[in-house]
Amino acid sequence: MRTLCFGEMLLRLSPADHLRIEQASAFDARYGGAEANVALSLALQGDDAAYLSVIPANRIGDCAVRSLAMWGVDTSRVIRSGDRLGVYFMEFGASERPNAVVYDRKYSAISLATPDQYDWDAILDGIDLFYFSGVTPALGENCVEALLDGLKACRARGITVACDLNYRGKLWAPAHAQAVMRELLPFADIVFAHDEDASATLGITNGSGSLEHGIEERDAYVKTAREICAAYGCKTVASVIRNIQNVNRSQWMAILYDAARDEHWFSLVHDVHVLEGVAAGDAFGAGLLHALAADMAPQEAVDYAIAASVLKLTIRGDSNLVTADEIAAVAGRGSGTRVAR
């Protein structure tokens, strides 16, 4: 199966040693972005992954493209246009001080690219699955129109579509997100709806929404998954479920829901010491897509996907630099705690 991921590539700048931005005299530079992270993780798991974005034809853009191509991602569909790559500053917290993000992505190349720059006939040639997240339409109307054109082209060609709701409150408000996603989500077969994403992007709210007691409220995630499928015709919904004590310590599990069978499966719970809490949702999505492509049974698939996610929490940078064998090993041994039910 060949997967195409569509979204914005970003330069990530981070102060060292948990310094605050105000203290920094130097920044660690890495590249990432929700959809780019998924493409890279799929490639490392041995899957055929391609990436679509609009990236400037300059040295910074070259570095960004190279950061994917070096791991085996097909970047031949990347459009080289525009003047700037989006940037985000990532400040890592500690204990009770949370991580913090500052965006500098306005007027980025992809946000200014017009819909007519995308030749969907050529872009979708040979593609079996198309992946995007809620970050992409949040970048502006140009991205919404381009994405809608792409989704219609996928539907006409019978291409499976996966969407991570991936709400970003610093990019758009819930009312705007809901208006846009109501138009896009009917094209999706597979939906990732982590934490508050369903509430913010779809107006579907079950449970308290607390990230401190998500595992205790796991049945609310089943109800949310069922409502998403009923409202939008999606076939599969998956989600990470967490209990977060602080930025360094949390428990992680996941749910996989199948609409045709009206059945769900919970993963094991992993008790995690978090090295870096970035892009674990992207790692989960890539893990599940790999598992589904490999025809894993539902329980095996959700256990594999959450293992991919928690492994990302042990790795610096946006990229989940682990192989399928490493993920399978963690999935196989599970953790010392199972969900009590």
N, C-alpha and C positions, 0 to 999 in steps of 0.2 A: 504494500500500500504506500502510495506517495502522498505526503502531506505538505500543503502549502500554508505557511503562517504569514498573515498580513498585519503589519503594525509599524509603529515608530521605533527606530533605533535611537538610543540615547547615550551620551557620554556621562558617566557617573563620576563625580568628584567627592571624595570623602576625607575628612580630617583623620589623622592617625591617632591610635591609642585612646579612642573614645573622647577626644577633645571636642569641645563645642566649636561651631563654625567661627565664633568670635575669637577663639584662641589660636586658630590654625594659621601657620605660616607656610604650609605646603599641603597639597591634596594628592591622595592616591587616585589615579585615573584608571577606570575600567569602562567597558561597554556593555550595554544590556538593553532591556525593554521587554515587556511581557511576552510578546509574540516571538521575539528573537530568542528569548530564554527557552521557550518551548521547542523551537526548531533545533537549537543546539543540543538540548537534552535528548530529543528524539534521535538525532544523528549519533550521539554517543551510545545510545542503546542499540545501535545497529540498524535503525530505520532509515528510509529514504525521505529526507526532509528538505524542503525548499523554503526560501524566504522572499517575501515581497515587501518593499518599502520604497520611499523616495529619499535618497541620500545625496548630499552635495558631492560634486566631482572635484574634491580638493583633498589634501593630505589627511585631514581629520576623517573625512568620509571614507577614504581608502583604508584607514586603520579600523574603522567600524566594520566595514565589509569583510576585511581580513580576519577580524575576531570571530566571525562565524565560519568563513570558508576554511580556516585552518583546522576546524573540527569536523569537516565533512558536509557542512550545509551547502546546498546548491544556491548560490547567490546570483545566478544568471538572469533572474527576473527583476532584480533590483533596478529601479529607475534612478539614474544619476542626474539630478537636477536640483535647482535651488541654491541658496547661499549659506544656510547654517544647519548644523546638526543640533537637535535639542539637547539640553544639559539638565541634569538634576544633581543637587547637592544632598548627600546622605550623611546625616549626623547620627552616629551610633550611641544609644543611651546605655545605661547600666542600672541594674536594680530597679528602683522606682522611677528613674528618669527614662521616658520612652524614646525610641528612635524618632527622628524628625527628618522631614524631606522639604527642601525648597526647590521649586521648579523654575527653570529658565528655558522654556521651550516655546514661547510665543514666537510666531513668524518662522517656525522651523520649516524645512523643505517639504515635509509631507503635509503639513497643515495648509500650505499655500498651493500645493499641486492641484490642478483642476481635474475633474473627472475624465475629461477627454484624453488625459495623458496615459490612461490605463487601457491597454489593448487586451480585453478579457479573453478573446478567442485564443490569442497566443499565450497569455498568462496561465490559463487553465488547461492547456494542452497536456495530457498525461497525468492530471491530478485526480486523486481519489477522495481526498479529504481536505477541506478548507477550514482553517482555524483563525478566529479573531477574538478580541476581547473588547469589553466595554470601554477600554482606554481609547481605542481607535476612533469611534464616533464622537467621543468627548473632545477631540482635538478641533472640531469645527465642522461647518456645513459642507465644505469640500470633501472631507473624509466621510461624512454621512452619505453623500450622494455617490461617491466612488464605491463605498462599501455596499450600498443598496444595489448598484449596478452589478457588482461582483456576485452578490448573493442570488440575484435573479438569474445570472448566467450559470451559477452552480445548480440551481433548481432545474433549469432547462437541460442540463447535461447529466442530471442524476448524481451529482457529487455530494457526498455526505458533508454536513456542516457542523462544526463544533464551536461553541461560544462560551467563554468565561465572562460572566457578568462584570467582574472586576471593577467595582465602583471606586472612583477617585473624587472625593469631595472637593479637592482643590482645583479640579478641572471643570466640574459642572454641578448644578444643584439637583436634588432628587426629582423635582417636577420636570426639569428639562430632560434628565436621563430617562425617566419613565415614558415621556412622549416619544422619544427617539427609539428606545428599545422595544416599545410596543409594535413598532413598524418592522424592526429587524428580527426579532426573536422567532416569529413564525417560520423563518427559513432554517432554524437550527434543529438538528437532530439530537445533538448531545449538548447539555448545558452544565456548566460548573457554577455553583451558587454558594460561595463561601460566606460564612459569618453574616454580616449585615447587607450583603450585596442584593439579595432578593428583595429586601425591604426598600432599599434606596432606589434600585433601578426598575423594579416591577410593582412596588406597592404591596407586595405579599409579605405579611408579617405574622409569624407564629412564635410563641415563646417570648421570653423577656428580651432576647437579643444580647444578653450578657455574655461577654467573652470569658468571664471568670467561671461560669457554670454551664458552658455549652454542652459538655458531655452528659451532665445530668438532664439536660433538656433535649437529648438526641431525638426523641420521638417527634419534636416540633419540626426537625429537618425532614422527616418522612412526610409530614403533612405538607410542608412547603414544596417538596419535590413533586408530590402528587398534584398540587394546585398548578405548578408551572406546566406540567405536561397536559393537564386538562385545558388550561387557558390558551396554550400556544401550539399544541400538537407535537411537542418534543417527545422523543422516544426514551431518552436516558438522562437522568440528573445525578450528579455526584457533588459531594461537598466535603471539605475538611471541617472537622468539629474540634473545638479546643477549649481547654481550661487554662487560662493564663494567669499565673501568679505575679510575674513581673517580666521584664524584658529578657531575662536570662533563664527562666524556668517555666515550663508549661507541659501539659499533657495533650497529645494529639491522637485523633482517630478520624475515621471517615465513613461516609455512607455512599452506597451505590444503589440507585433506584431504577427499576425497569418498568416502564409504563404498560407494555403489552401484557406482562404477567402480574402487574400490580404487586411486585415483590421488592424487598429491599434487603441489603446486606450491610452489616456494620463490620468495620475492621477491628483488629486488636487496638488497644490503647498503648501508645509509646510515651514513656516519661522521658522528657528531653531537657538536657542542658543546652541552651541555644548559644551558639557562637556568633551567628549573624542571621537575624530574622528577616531576610529579604528573599523574595522570589520562591518561597516554599509552595505557594499556590500554583505557580507556573510549573514547578517540578512535579506536583501532584497531577496536573493536567497531562503533562507529557507521559508520566508513568501510566496513567489510565489509558491514554490513547494507544500506547505501546501494548498494554495488556489486552485491550480489545482486539487490536490487529493480530495479536498472537493467539486469539481464540481461547484465552484463559477463562476458566469458569468464574462466575461472578464473585464468589468469596475470594478466590485466588487473586482476581483482578484488583479488588479494593484493598486487599492486604499488600499487594505489590505497589499500588499507587501511593499509599500512605508511607510505605517504606522509602520510596523515592523522595517524598516530601520532607520527611524528617532527616534524611541524609543531607539534603540541601541546607538544613539548619546548622550543619557542622562545617560548611564551606564558605570561605570568603568570596565576595563578588556575586554577580547576578547569576552566574552559570552553575548548573548542577553537574559538576565534573565527576560523574560516576557512571559506571557501566551497568548493563542489564544484569550481569552476574553479581555485582556488588549489591544491587537493589534486591535481587532475589534472595541473597544470603540473609539480609536483614528481615525481609518479609517472612522467610522460613523459620527464623528463630523467634520472631515476634518480640514480646517484652514480658516483663514479670507480672504485668497486670492485664487482665481481660475485663471487658465490660461485664458488669454484674447484671444479669437479666434472667 
